Amino acid sequence: MSAADGTWKITINTPMGAQEVTAEITTSGDTFTGKTSGRMGDAAVAGKVDGDTLTWTADITQPMPMTLEFTATVAGDAMTGNVKLGAFGNAPLTGVRA
């Protein structure tokens, strides 16, 4: 079991306001799978694990179609990171174990 395994409450501070997402993460070696749920619906996620750092992408359609690129580092019961918002720059993310 990795430090990242479990359920997380993640807040992404986007230019359009804070977006809150719940993520369930299960790691397996250098990869992870899980699901996210929030105002924009539910989605399956899968990505890479490098030590305490997770990376993954998500395709969204609202408020407009784009691919989000996530990087998050886990330390104990906290998560910090960044989301690349396509052509719209970056948004910080923070998370706490739920």
Biopython code that builds the backbone (N, CA, C, O; Angstrom):
import numpy as np
from Bio.PDB.StructureBuilder import StructureBuilder

atoms = [
    (1, "MET", "N", (0.845, -1.197, 0.000)),
    (1, "MET", "CA", (0.000, 0.000, 0.000)),
    (1, "MET", "C", (0.878, 1.244, 0.000)),
    (1, "MET", "O", (1.828, 1.351, 0.776)),
    (2, "SER", "N", (0.551, 2.162, -0.865)),
    (2, "SER", "CA", (1.304, 3.409, -0.993)),
    (2, "SER", "C", (0.690, 4.487, -0.113)),
    (2, "SER", "O", (-0.457, 4.379, 0.320)),
    (3, "ALA", "N", (1.479, 5.534, 0.144)),
    (3, "ALA", "CA", (0.982, 6.672, 0.919)),
    (3, "ALA", "C", (-0.206, 7.336, 0.224)),
    (3, "ALA", "O", (-1.007, 8.013, 0.869)),
    (4, "ALA", "N", (-0.318, 7.141, -1.085)),
    (4, "ALA", "CA", (-1.381, 7.806, -1.838)),
    (4, "ALA", "C", (-2.697, 7.047, -1.800)),
    (4, "ALA", "O", (-3.740, 7.613, -2.126)),
    (5, "ASP", "N", (-2.673, 5.769, -1.406)),
    (5, "ASP", "CA", (-3.898, 4.972, -1.427)),
    (5, "ASP", "C", (-4.954, 5.563, -0.491)),
    (5, "ASP", "O", (-4.648, 6.002, 0.618)),
    (6, "GLY", "N", (-6.194, 5.563, -0.959)),
    (6, "GLY", "CA", (-7.283, 6.015, -0.120)),
    (6, "GLY", "C", (-8.164, 7.014, -0.822)),
    (6, "GLY", "O", (-8.124, 7.161, -2.044)),
    (7, "THR", "N", (-8.963, 7.700, -0.027)),
    (7, "THR", "CA", (-9.905, 8.698, -0.537)),
    (7, "THR", "C", (-9.393, 10.085, -0.161)),
    (7, "THR", "O", (-8.979, 10.323, 0.974)),
    (8, "TRP", "N", (-9.428, 10.985, -1.124)),
    (8, "TRP", "CA", (-8.904, 12.342, -0.956)),
    (8, "TRP", "C", (-9.958, 13.370, -1.325)),
    (8, "TRP", "O", (-10.728, 13.172, -2.265)),
    (9, "LYS", "N", (-9.990, 14.465, -0.582)),
    (9, "LYS", "CA", (-10.792, 15.635, -0.946)),
    (9, "LYS", "C", (-9.811, 16.635, -1.538)),
    (9, "LYS", "O", (-8.938, 17.143, -0.834)),
    (10, "ILE", "N", (-9.950, 16.917, -2.822)),
    (10, "ILE", "CA", (-9.004, 17.760, -3.538)),
    (10, "ILE", "C", (-9.695, 19.056, -3.945)),
    (10, "ILE", "O", (-10.827, 19.047, -4.429)),
    (11, "THR", "N", (-8.993, 20.176, -3.742)),
    (11, "THR", "CA", (-9.481, 21.486, -4.168)),
    (11, "THR", "C", (-8.521, 22.033, -5.213)),
    (11, "THR", "O", (-7.316, 22.117, -4.978)),
    (12, "ILE", "N", (-9.064, 22.406, -6.374)),
    (12, "ILE", "CA", (-8.272, 22.991, -7.455)),
    (12, "ILE", "C", (-8.687, 24.457, -7.561)),
    (12, "ILE", "O", (-9.855, 24.761, -7.803)),
    (13, "ASN", "N", (-7.723, 25.363, -7.378)),
    (13, "ASN", "CA", (-8.025, 26.797, -7.410)),
    (13, "ASN", "C", (-7.882, 27.331, -8.829)),
    (13, "ASN", "O", (-6.832, 27.848, -9.210)),
    (14, "THR", "N", (-8.962, 27.198, -9.609)),
    (14, "THR", "CA", (-8.938, 27.595, -11.021)),
    (14, "THR", "C", (-9.273, 29.073, -11.153)),
    (14, "THR", "O", (-9.782, 29.688, -10.216)),
    (15, "PRO", "N", (-8.983, 29.645, -12.332)),
    (15, "PRO", "CA", (-9.373, 31.043, -12.571)),
    (15, "PRO", "C", (-10.879, 31.258, -12.450)),
    (15, "PRO", "O", (-11.331, 32.384, -12.240)),
    (16, "MET", "N", (-11.658, 30.181, -12.581)),
    (16, "MET", "CA", (-13.118, 30.300, -12.493)),
    (16, "MET", "C", (-13.622, 29.936, -11.099)),
    (16, "MET", "O", (-14.811, 29.675, -10.915)),
    (17, "GLY", "N", (-12.719, 29.918, -10.118)),
    (17, "GLY", "CA", (-13.118, 29.598, -8.754)),
    (17, "GLY", "C", (-12.658, 28.208, -8.352)),
    (17, "GLY", "O", (-12.205, 27.418, -9.180)),
    (18, "ALA", "N", (-12.784, 27.932, -7.076)),
    (18, "ALA", "CA", (-12.332, 26.649, -6.536)),
    (18, "ALA", "C", (-13.252, 25.523, -7.000)),
    (18, "ALA", "O", (-14.476, 25.635, -6.926)),
    (19, "GLN", "N", (-12.646, 24.436, -7.480)),
    (19, "GLN", "CA", (-13.378, 23.233, -7.862)),
    (19, "GLN", "C", (-13.012, 22.138, -6.869)),
    (19, "GLN", "O", (-11.833, 21.860, -6.647)),
    (20, "GLU", "N", (-14.025, 21.520, -6.274)),
    (20, "GLU", "CA", (-13.757, 20.464, -5.309)),
    (20, "GLU", "C", (-14.085, 19.113, -5.917)),
    (20, "GLU", "O", (-15.128, 18.927, -6.544)),
    (21, "VAL", "N", (-13.169, 18.177, -5.717)),
    (21, "VAL", "CA", (-13.288, 16.845, -6.288)),
    (21, "VAL", "C", (-12.948, 15.833, -5.201)),
    (21, "VAL", "O", (-12.050, 16.062, -4.391)),
    (22, "THR", "N", (-13.666, 14.715, -5.185)),
    (22, "THR", "CA", (-13.295, 13.595, -4.327)),
    (22, "THR", "C", (-12.635, 12.551, -5.209)),
    (22, "THR", "O", (-13.170, 12.179, -6.254)),
    (23, "ALA", "N", (-11.466, 12.079, -4.781)),
    (23, "ALA", "CA", (-10.730, 11.082, -5.568)),
    (23, "ALA", "C", (-10.487, 9.845, -4.728)),
    (23, "ALA", "O", (-10.091, 9.935, -3.565)),
    (24, "GLU", "N", (-10.728, 8.693, -5.323)),
    (24, "GLU", "CA", (-10.388, 7.412, -4.699)),
    (24, "GLU", "C", (-9.230, 6.836, -5.484)),
    (24, "GLU", "O", (-9.331, 6.640, -6.695)),
    (25, "ILE", "N", (-8.111, 6.559, -4.791)),
    (25, "ILE", "CA", (-6.875, 6.156, -5.451)),
    (25, "ILE", "C", (-6.416, 4.799, -4.934)),
    (25, "ILE", "O", (-6.404, 4.548, -3.729)),
    (26, "THR", "N", (-6.038, 3.925, -5.872)),
    (26, "THR", "CA", (-5.440, 2.634, -5.540)),
    (26, "THR", "C", (-4.175, 2.482, -6.362)),
    (26, "THR", "O", (-4.227, 2.446, -7.591)),
    (27, "THR", "N", (-3.033, 2.394, -5.682)),
    (27, "THR", "CA", (-1.769, 2.266, -6.395)),
    (27, "THR", "C", (-1.410, 0.800, -6.585)),
    (27, "THR", "O", (-1.844, -0.071, -5.831)),
    (28, "SER", "N", (-0.602, 0.549, -7.622)),
    (28, "SER", "CA", (-0.080, -0.783, -7.901)),
    (28, "SER", "C", (1.278, -0.600, -8.558)),
    (28, "SER", "O", (1.359, -0.349, -9.760)),
    (29, "GLY", "N", (2.349, -0.724, -7.772)),
    (29, "GLY", "CA", (3.680, -0.506, -8.328)),
    (29, "GLY", "C", (3.849, 0.931, -8.758)),
    (29, "GLY", "O", (3.678, 1.849, -7.956)),
    (30, "ASP", "N", (4.189, 1.135, -10.042)),
    (30, "ASP", "CA", (4.418, 2.504, -10.518)),
    (30, "ASP", "C", (3.221, 3.089, -11.255)),
    (30, "ASP", "O", (3.365, 4.051, -12.010)),
    (31, "THR", "N", (2.024, 2.506, -11.038)),
    (31, "THR", "CA", (0.810, 3.053, -11.635)),
    (31, "THR", "C", (-0.286, 3.128, -10.579)),
    (31, "THR", "O", (-0.183, 2.522, -9.513)),
    (32, "PHE", "N", (-1.341, 3.885, -10.895)),
    (32, "PHE", "CA", (-2.512, 3.904, -10.018)),
    (32, "PHE", "C", (-3.768, 3.991, -10.859)),
    (32, "PHE", "O", (-3.744, 4.429, -12.009)),
    (33, "THR", "N", (-4.870, 3.562, -10.253)),
    (33, "THR", "CA", (-6.190, 3.700, -10.856)),
    (33, "THR", "C", (-7.110, 4.274, -9.794)),
    (33, "THR", "O", (-6.798, 4.253, -8.603)),
    (34, "GLY", "N", (-8.228, 4.778, -10.233)),
    (34, "GLY", "CA", (-9.178, 5.317, -9.278)),
    (34, "GLY", "C", (-10.323, 5.985, -9.980)),
    (34, "GLY", "O", (-10.544, 5.801, -11.177)),
    (35, "LYS", "N", (-11.062, 6.779, -9.197)),
    (35, "LYS", "CA", (-12.158, 7.532, -9.789)),
    (35, "LYS", "C", (-12.279, 8.857, -9.077)),
    (35, "LYS", "O", (-11.947, 8.985, -7.899)),
    (36, "THR", "N", (-12.760, 9.841, -9.813)),
    (36, "THR", "CA", (-13.005, 11.153, -9.236)),
    (36, "THR", "C", (-14.482, 11.465, -9.378)),
    (36, "THR", "O", (-15.140, 11.017, -10.316)),
    (37, "SER", "N", (-14.992, 12.240, -8.435)),
    (37, "SER", "CA", (-16.371, 12.706, -8.539)),
    (37, "SER", "C", (-16.431, 14.140, -8.033)),
    (37, "SER", "O", (-15.766, 14.513, -7.067)),
    (38, "GLY", "N", (-17.244, 14.923, -8.715)),
    (38, "GLY", "CA", (-17.390, 16.329, -8.366)),
    (38, "GLY", "C", (-18.547, 16.911, -9.144)),
    (38, "GLY", "O", (-19.358, 16.191, -9.727)),
    (39, "ARG", "N", (-18.607, 18.243, -9.139)),
    (39, "ARG", "CA", (-19.701, 18.931, -9.825)),
    (39, "ARG", "C", (-19.736, 18.608, -11.305)),
    (39, "ARG", "O", (-20.806, 18.601, -11.913)),
    (40, "MET", "N", (-18.554, 18.336, -11.905)),
    (40, "MET", "CA", (-18.507, 18.081, -13.341)),
    (40, "MET", "C", (-18.717, 16.611, -13.665)),
    (40, "MET", "O", (-18.482, 16.183, -14.796)),
    (41, "GLY", "N", (-19.157, 15.836, -12.682)),
    (41, "GLY", "CA", (-19.459, 14.437, -12.944)),
    (41, "GLY", "C", (-18.378, 13.502, -12.437)),
    (41, "GLY", "O", (-17.402, 13.925, -11.818)),
    (42, "ASP", "N", (-18.573, 12.224, -12.715)),
    (42, "ASP", "CA", (-17.650, 11.188, -12.274)),
    (42, "ASP", "C", (-16.762, 10.782, -13.443)),
    (42, "ASP", "O", (-17.184, 10.804, -14.599)),
    (43, "ALA", "N", (-15.520, 10.410, -13.123)),
    (43, "ALA", "CA", (-14.599, 9.983, -14.169)),
    (43, "ALA", "C", (-13.631, 8.960, -13.595)),
    (43, "ALA", "O", (-13.240, 9.035, -12.430)),
    (44, "ALA", "N", (-13.253, 8.003, -14.437)),
    (44, "ALA", "CA", (-12.195, 7.072, -14.061)),
    (44, "ALA", "C", (-10.859, 7.756, -14.313)),
    (44, "ALA", "O", (-10.714, 8.506, -15.278)),
    (45, "VAL", "N", (-9.885, 7.500, -13.448)),
    (45, "VAL", "CA", (-8.553, 8.055, -13.639)),
    (45, "VAL", "C", (-7.524, 6.935, -13.555)),
    (45, "VAL", "O", (-7.730, 5.923, -12.884)),
    (46, "ALA", "N", (-6.420, 7.143, -14.249)),
    (46, "ALA", "CA", (-5.293, 6.225, -14.185)),
    (46, "ALA", "C", (-4.049, 7.044, -14.464)),
    (46, "ALA", "O", (-4.064, 7.953, -15.293)),
    (47, "GLY", "N", (-2.969, 6.717, -13.766)),
    (47, "GLY", "CA", (-1.766, 7.498, -13.966)),
    (47, "GLY", "C", (-0.541, 6.792, -13.437)),
    (47, "GLY", "O", (-0.553, 5.593, -13.158)),
    (48, "LYS", "N", (0.520, 7.574, -13.306)),
    (48, "LYS", "CA", (1.825, 7.056, -12.885)),
    (48, "LYS", "C", (2.130, 7.453, -11.451)),
    (48, "LYS", "O", (1.688, 8.495, -10.967)),
    (49, "VAL", "N", (2.904, 6.591, -10.775)),
    (49, "VAL", "CA", (3.382, 6.851, -9.424)),
    (49, "VAL", "C", (4.904, 6.871, -9.477)),
    (49, "VAL", "O", (5.524, 5.945, -9.998)),
    (50, "ASP", "N", (5.510, 7.937, -8.931)),
    (50, "ASP", "CA", (6.967, 8.032, -8.835)),
    (50, "ASP", "C", (7.283, 8.465, -7.411)),
    (50, "ASP", "O", (7.259, 9.656, -7.100)),
    (51, "GLY", "N", (7.579, 7.501, -6.546)),
    (51, "GLY", "CA", (7.789, 7.816, -5.136)),
    (51, "GLY", "C", (6.485, 8.293, -4.523)),
    (51, "GLY", "O", (5.507, 7.546, -4.489)),
    (52, "ASP", "N", (6.456, 9.541, -4.034)),
    (52, "ASP", "CA", (5.241, 10.112, -3.448)),
    (52, "ASP", "C", (4.507, 11.022, -4.426)),
    (52, "ASP", "O", (3.598, 11.749, -4.027)),
    (53, "THR", "N", (4.893, 10.990, -5.710)),
    (53, "THR", "CA", (4.294, 11.892, -6.695)),
    (53, "THR", "C", (3.424, 11.121, -7.680)),
    (53, "THR", "O", (3.831, 10.092, -8.219)),
    (54, "LEU", "N", (2.217, 11.639, -7.903)),
    (54, "LEU", "CA", (1.262, 11.061, -8.854)),
    (54, "LEU", "C", (1.137, 12.005, -10.039)),
    (54, "LEU", "O", (1.120, 13.224, -9.863)),
    (55, "THR", "N", (1.051, 11.453, -11.248)),
    (55, "THR", "CA", (0.774, 12.262, -12.431)),
    (55, "THR", "C", (-0.325, 11.582, -13.237)),
    (55, "THR", "O", (-0.342, 10.359, -13.382)),
    (56, "TRP", "N", (-1.246, 12.397, -13.763)),
    (56, "TRP", "CA", (-2.319, 11.854, -14.596)),
    (56, "TRP", "C", (-2.925, 12.970, -15.417)),
    (56, "TRP", "O", (-2.687, 14.150, -15.159)),
    (57, "THR", "N", (-3.716, 12.585, -16.414)),
    (57, "THR", "CA", (-4.431, 13.561, -17.226)),
    (57, "THR", "C", (-5.920, 13.262, -17.157)),
    (57, "THR", "O", (-6.330, 12.137, -16.872)),
    (58, "ALA", "N", (-6.715, 14.283, -17.422)),
    (58, "ALA", "CA", (-8.174, 14.134, -17.461)),
    (58, "ALA", "C", (-8.701, 14.992, -18.595)),
    (58, "ALA", "O", (-8.323, 16.155, -18.730)),
    (59, "ASP", "N", (-9.570, 14.421, -19.405)),
    (59, "ASP", "CA", (-10.224, 15.182, -20.468)),
    (59, "ASP", "C", (-11.571, 15.655, -19.955)),
    (59, "ASP", "O", (-12.384, 14.859, -19.486)),
    (60, "ILE", "N", (-11.800, 16.967, -20.049)),
    (60, "ILE", "CA", (-13.086, 17.517, -19.607)),
    (60, "ILE", "C", (-13.788, 18.152, -20.794)),
    (60, "ILE", "O", (-13.164, 18.472, -21.805)),
    (61, "THR", "N", (-15.100, 18.331, -20.656)),
    (61, "THR", "CA", (-15.880, 18.986, -21.703)),
    (61, "THR", "C", (-16.494, 20.288, -21.195)),
    (61, "THR", "O", (-16.916, 21.122, -21.996)),
    (62, "GLN", "N", (-16.551, 20.474, -19.866)),
    (62, "GLN", "CA", (-17.126, 21.693, -19.290)),
    (62, "GLN", "C", (-16.070, 22.402, -18.457)),
    (62, "GLN", "O", (-15.338, 21.703, -17.757)),
    (63, "PRO", "N", (-15.922, 23.706, -18.463)),
    (63, "PRO", "CA", (-16.751, 24.631, -19.260)),
    (63, "PRO", "C", (-16.413, 24.620, -20.740)),
    (63, "PRO", "O", (-17.158, 25.186, -21.540)),
    (64, "MET", "N", (-15.291, 23.982, -21.131)),
    (64, "MET", "CA", (-14.948, 23.824, -22.543)),
    (64, "MET", "C", (-14.050, 22.601, -22.654)),
    (64, "MET", "O", (-13.420, 22.203, -21.675)),
    (65, "PRO", "N", (-13.985, 21.999, -23.848)),
    (65, "PRO", "CA", (-13.142, 20.810, -23.980)),
    (65, "PRO", "C", (-11.660, 21.141, -23.788)),
    (65, "PRO", "O", (-11.141, 22.058, -24.424)),
    (66, "MET", "N", (-10.988, 20.402, -22.921)),
    (66, "MET", "CA", (-9.544, 20.536, -22.758)),
    (66, "MET", "C", (-9.020, 19.345, -21.976)),
    (66, "MET", "O", (-9.775, 18.620, -21.328)),
    (67, "THR", "N", (-7.707, 19.162, -22.052)),
    (67, "THR", "CA", (-7.053, 18.118, -21.287)),
    (67, "THR", "C", (-6.341, 18.769, -20.098)),
    (67, "THR", "O", (-5.548, 19.694, -20.271)),
    (68, "LEU", "N", (-6.629, 18.283, -18.910)),
    (68, "LEU", "CA", (-5.976, 18.767, -17.696)),
    (68, "LEU", "C", (-4.827, 17.830, -17.371)),
    (68, "LEU", "O", (-4.976, 16.610, -17.446)),
    (69, "GLU", "N", (-3.678, 18.394, -17.009)),
    (69, "GLU", "CA", (-2.516, 17.593, -16.638)),
    (69, "GLU", "C", (-2.218, 17.823, -15.160)),
    (69, "GLU", "O", (-1.886, 18.933, -14.744)),
    (70, "PHE", "N", (-2.342, 16.752, -14.374)),
    (70, "PHE", "CA", (-2.192, 16.837, -12.930)),
    (70, "PHE", "C", (-0.830, 16.322, -12.470)),
    (70, "PHE", "O", (-0.311, 15.343, -13.006)),
    (71, "THR", "N", (-0.259, 16.993, -11.472)),
    (71, "THR", "CA", (0.895, 16.501, -10.736)),
    (71, "THR", "C", (0.593, 16.745, -9.263)),
    (71, "THR", "O", (0.283, 17.871, -8.875)),
    (72, "ALA", "N", (0.680, 15.705, -8.441)),
    (72, "ALA", "CA", (0.377, 15.854, -7.017)),
    (72, "ALA", "C", (1.371, 15.049, -6.195)),
    (72, "ALA", "O", (1.702, 13.914, -6.536)),
    (73, "THR", "N", (1.845, 15.654, -5.101)),
    (73, "THR", "CA", (2.773, 14.988, -4.207)),
    (73, "THR", "C", (2.084, 14.765, -2.864)),
    (73, "THR", "O", (1.483, 15.679, -2.300)),
    (74, "VAL", "N", (2.180, 13.537, -2.365)),
    (74, "VAL", "CA", (1.544, 13.150, -1.108)),
    (74, "VAL", "C", (2.574, 13.194, 0.014)),
    (74, "VAL", "O", (3.681, 12.675, -0.124)),
    (75, "ALA", "N", (2.194, 13.824, 1.132)),
    (75, "ALA", "CA", (3.020, 13.825, 2.343)),
    (75, "ALA", "C", (2.091, 13.587, 3.524)),
    (75, "ALA", "O", (1.389, 14.496, 3.969)),
    (76, "GLY", "N", (2.093, 12.355, 4.029)),
    (76, "GLY", "CA", (1.191, 12.034, 5.143)),
    (76, "GLY", "C", (-0.254, 12.118, 4.693)),
    (76, "GLY", "O", (-0.659, 11.440, 3.749)),
    (77, "ASP", "N", (-1.043, 12.966, 5.381)),
    (77, "ASP", "CA", (-2.466, 13.118, 5.049)),
    (77, "ASP", "C", (-2.731, 14.353, 4.209)),
    (77, "ASP", "O", (-3.862, 14.837, 4.157)),
    (78, "ALA", "N", (-1.693, 14.874, 3.545)),
    (78, "ALA", "CA", (-1.852, 16.077, 2.717)),
    (78, "ALA", "C", (-1.336, 15.810, 1.311)),
    (78, "ALA", "O", (-0.468, 14.964, 1.095)),
    (79, "MET", "N", (-1.892, 16.549, 0.365)),
    (79, "MET", "CA", (-1.501, 16.444, -1.034)),
    (79, "MET", "C", (-1.361, 17.867, -1.560)),
    (79, "MET", "O", (-2.216, 18.712, -1.296)),
    (80, "THR", "N", (-0.291, 18.138, -2.301)),
    (80, "THR", "CA", (-0.128, 19.437, -2.940)),
    (80, "THR", "C", (0.301, 19.187, -4.374)),
    (80, "THR", "O", (0.906, 18.161, -4.685)),
    (81, "GLY", "N", (-0.019, 20.136, -5.245)),
    (81, "GLY", "CA", (0.367, 19.934, -6.622)),
    (81, "GLY", "C", (-0.095, 21.038, -7.532)),
    (81, "GLY", "O", (-0.382, 22.155, -7.103)),
    (82, "ASN", "N", (-0.161, 20.693, -8.811)),
    (82, "ASN", "CA", (-0.452, 21.654, -9.855)),
    (82, "ASN", "C", (-1.292, 20.981, -10.934)),
    (82, "ASN", "O", (-1.154, 19.786, -11.199)),
    (83, "VAL", "N", (-2.161, 21.771, -11.544)),
    (83, "VAL", "CA", (-2.932, 21.307, -12.695)),
    (83, "VAL", "C", (-2.651, 22.250, -13.855)),
    (83, "VAL", "O", (-2.848, 23.459, -13.736)),
    (84, "LYS", "N", (-2.190, 21.701, -14.979)),
    (84, "LYS", "CA", (-2.011, 22.502, -16.187)),
    (84, "LYS", "C", (-3.353, 22.515, -16.912)),
    (84, "LYS", "O", (-3.886, 21.471, -17.288)),
    (85, "LEU", "N", (-3.890, 23.733, -17.101)),
    (85, "LEU", "CA", (-5.233, 23.910, -17.656)),
    (85, "LEU", "C", (-5.171, 24.207, -19.149)),
    (85, "LEU", "O", (-5.599, 25.272, -19.592)),
    (86, "GLY", "N", (-4.642, 23.274, -19.916)),
    (86, "GLY", "CA", (-4.556, 23.491, -21.354)),
    (86, "GLY", "C", (-3.861, 24.803, -21.646)),
    (86, "GLY", "O", (-2.751, 25.028, -21.165)),
    (87, "ALA", "N", (-4.490, 25.685, -22.431)),
    (87, "ALA", "CA", (-3.916, 26.971, -22.805)),
    (87, "ALA", "C", (-4.131, 28.036, -21.727)),
    (87, "ALA", "O", (-3.729, 29.185, -21.911)),
    (88, "PHE", "N", (-4.760, 27.669, -20.602)),
    (88, "PHE", "CA", (-5.151, 28.661, -19.604)),
    (88, "PHE", "C", (-4.212, 28.719, -18.403)),
    (88, "PHE", "O", (-4.592, 29.207, -17.339)),
    (89, "GLY", "N", (-2.984, 28.223, -18.571)),
    (89, "GLY", "CA", (-2.021, 28.338, -17.487)),
    (89, "GLY", "C", (-2.144, 27.208, -16.485)),
    (89, "GLY", "O", (-2.524, 26.089, -16.828)),
    (90, "ASN", "N", (-1.815, 27.520, -15.240)),
    (90, "ASN", "CA", (-1.755, 26.516, -14.187)),
    (90, "ASN", "C", (-2.657, 26.882, -13.020)),
    (90, "ASN", "O", (-2.956, 28.054, -12.791)),
    (91, "ALA", "N", (-3.087, 25.860, -12.283)),
    (91, "ALA", "CA", (-3.892, 26.070, -11.087)),
    (91, "ALA", "C", (-3.320, 25.193, -9.974)),
    (91, "ALA", "O", (-3.073, 24.006, -10.187)),
    (92, "PRO", "N", (-3.107, 25.775, -8.777)),
    (92, "PRO", "CA", (-2.620, 24.950, -7.668)),
    (92, "PRO", "C", (-3.702, 24.016, -7.172)),
    (92, "PRO", "O", (-4.888, 24.341, -7.219)),
    (93, "LEU", "N", (-3.283, 22.844, -6.693)),
    (93, "LEU", "CA", (-4.246, 21.949, -6.052)),
    (93, "LEU", "C", (-3.746, 21.574, -4.660)),
    (93, "LEU", "O", (-2.544, 21.472, -4.416)),
    (94, "THR", "N", (-4.687, 21.375, -3.774)),
    (94, "THR", "CA", (-4.385, 20.900, -2.436)),
    (94, "THR", "C", (-5.371, 19.790, -2.117)),
    (94, "THR", "O", (-6.481, 19.767, -2.650)),
    (95, "GLY", "N", (-4.970, 18.877, -1.256)),
    (95, "GLY", "CA", (-5.859, 17.800, -0.893)),
    (95, "GLY", "C", (-5.615, 17.344, 0.531)),
    (95, "GLY", "O", (-4.521, 17.508, 1.072)),
    (96, "VAL", "N", (-6.646, 16.771, 1.131)),
    (96, "VAL", "CA", (-6.532, 16.170, 2.456)),
    (96, "VAL", "C", (-7.166, 14.807, 2.402)),
    (96, "VAL", "O", (-8.127, 14.585, 1.666)),
    (97, "ARG", "N", (-6.625, 13.887, 3.189)),
    (97, "ARG", "CA", (-7.193, 12.544, 3.242)),
    (97, "ARG", "C", (-8.586, 12.624, 3.842)),
    (97, "ARG", "O", (-8.799, 13.268, 4.869)),
    (98, "ALA", "N", (-9.533, 11.961, 3.187)),
    (98, "ALA", "CA", (-10.940, 12.028, 3.625)),
    (98, "ALA", "C", (-11.221, 10.951, 4.676)),
    (98, "ALA", "O", (-12.345, 10.845, 5.167)),
]
sb = StructureBuilder()
sb.init_structure("model")
sb.init_model(0)
sb.init_chain("A")
sb.init_seg("    ")
for serial, (resi, resn, name, xyz) in enumerate(atoms, 1):
    if name == "N":
        sb.init_residue(resn, " ", resi, " ")
    sb.init_atom(name, np.array(xyz, "f"), 0.0, 1.0, " ", f" {name:<3s}", serial, name[0])
structure = sb.get_structure()
